[in-house]
Amino acid sequence: MLVAKKTEAQSIQKGFTLVELMIAVSILSVLLLMALPTYQEMVQNSLIRGAAESIQVGLQQARIEAIRRNARVQFVMPVATNSAWTIGCVTVAADCPAIITERKNSEGSSSAVTVTRTPAAATTVVFDGLGAVLASPPALTVPFTRLVVDNPNLAAADSRELRIDLQQGGNVRICDPNLPSTGTDPRRC
């Protein structure tokens, strides 16, 4: 009869000791603490991008509605709000309501994001039936031509502020003013 003998390798327990686990948790904690500021910076910059893209989409939608309805359609962005806006017809009719679409501040925006207009008091852009921006619509102020979306919670070096330019013909473009003005990068202003 053969009797199996335990070898030395079979008698050793498998697994981790408490000391090894504590060292691994300590190393992981240090790595996470080092990565946390970069993660927070990334989140704040994504809020800037989200607000800028929302405004760009709203401006493009207002232009499309003006062309589709062959009517004057306004994009209104009140000064007191960060990235909230409303699209509606200048002259309300049965087929052209006062409010076509709106985006509230609470819809994915953050109070940390600020929008600076040029000119500063401008809140409205009116598109005509051809999709062009009316330079000075009747009974309205001069339209804004530039918006700068930024986050004051970030240092200037860490912030990826974005600029939205609105041309007279109605084209809307987002660009990065921090990139060099020369070169072939399509994101530059």
N, C-alpha and C positions, 0 to 999 in steps of 0.2 A: 504494500500500500504506500502510495506516495503522499507525503505531507507537504503542503505548500508552506514555505517559509516567507515571512514578510521581509521584504528588502528595506533598506534604509530610505529609498525614494518613496515607497508607499506609505511609510509612517509619518512623513512630513505633511503638515496641514497646508491646505491651499487657501489663499485669500489675502486680505490686507490687514495690517495691524492698525490699531487706533492712531498711532503716531503717524503712520504713512498717510492715512486719510486726512488727518489734521493738516499735514504739510500740503497736501493737494488742495484742500479747501483754502488755505492761506494764500497759496500762489494764485488760485483762481480769483480770489477776492481782490488781490493787488492788481491783477490784469483788468478786472471789471472797473475798478476805481480809476485806472489810467484811461480807459476808453469812455467813461461816462461824459466828460466835457465835450468830446468830439461828437458823441451821439446827440447830446442836447443841442449843439450847434447845428447838426444836420436836421434835426426836427424843426428848429426855428427857421432855418433857411427853406425848408419845404413848405412852411406856412406862407412865406413870401411868394414862392412859386405858385402855390395854390390860389392865393388872392389875385396875383397878376394874371394867371390864366383865366380865372373866373371873369375878371373885368374885360379881358380881351374877347372872350366868348360872348359876353353881353353886348359889347360894341359891334361885333360881327353879326350877331343875331338882330340887333336893331337895324343895321344896314340892310340885311336880307329882308326883314319885314317891310322896310320902306320900299324896296324894289318890288316885292311881291304884291303889296297893296297899292302901289303907285300913289303913295301918300307920304306926308311928312311924319316921320316917326322919331320920337325923342328918347334918348338914353339919359336918365337922370341919376346922378350920384350925389346925394346930399353931403354937405361938408361935415356934418356931425358924425357920420358913419365911417367905418374903415373901408369895407369893400362891398357894402350893400348897394344895389342899384335897381332901377325900375325901367321897363321899356313900355312905351305907350304912344298912342297917336296924339299929335298936336291938336288936330281937329277931330273931336269924337263924333263918330257916325255909327250906324248900325253894323257895318262891316269893319269898323276900325275902333276898338274900345280904348278907353283911357289907360288901362293897364293890360298889356299883352302878356308880359312875363315880369317876374320880379325875383330878386335874390335878397334874402334877409341876412343881416349880420350874423345871426345864429347858425346859418347853414354852412358849416365847415370853416368859418372864418375864426380869427383870433383877435382879441382886443390888443394883442401885442403888435399887430401889423398896422403900419400907418401908410396912408396914401397922400402924397403931396401933389397938388395940381398946378399946372401952368396954363393960364393965369390963375392965381390963388383963389379968387372968388368964384371961378367958373364951376358950375355944377351940371350943366346940360349940354348935350350935343344933339343937334337935329340933323337927320339925314333926309334928303329929298327923294323923290320917286326914282331917281337915277342912282341913288346910293352915295351921292356926294355930300360932304359936310356943308351945311349952310353957314357962311362966314359970320353973319350976324342976323340970326332969325328974328322976325318981328316979335316985339314984346318980350324978348329973352336976352340974357346976357351973352357976351362973347363966349364961344365954346372953348373947352379946354383942348389943348393940342398935345399935352404931355402929362403923364402921370408917373410918379416915382413911388414904387412900393418898397418899403423898408421895414426893418424891425429894430426899434431903438433898444431892445434888450440885449442886442449883440454888439460887441465892439466893432468899430468900423472895419478893422482888418478881417474879422470873421464873417461879417454880413455879406450876403450875396444879393444886394439890392438889385431890383430890375426896373427897367424903364419901359413904359408903353408909349409909343409915338403914334399919333393919329394924323394922317395926311389929309389935305384938302379934298382929295378924290375919294376919301372914305377908307383907305387901306389902314389896317391896324397891325402894328408890329411890336413884339416884345424883344428887347435887347438888353445886354449886360454892359452898363457904363464902366465897369471896372476892367474890362478887357482893353488892350491897346487899340487905339483908333486906326492903326494901320495894320495891314495883314489881310488874310483871306478867311478868317474865322467868321462864319455867318451869324454868330451870336453877338458880335460887336456892334456898337451904336455908330 
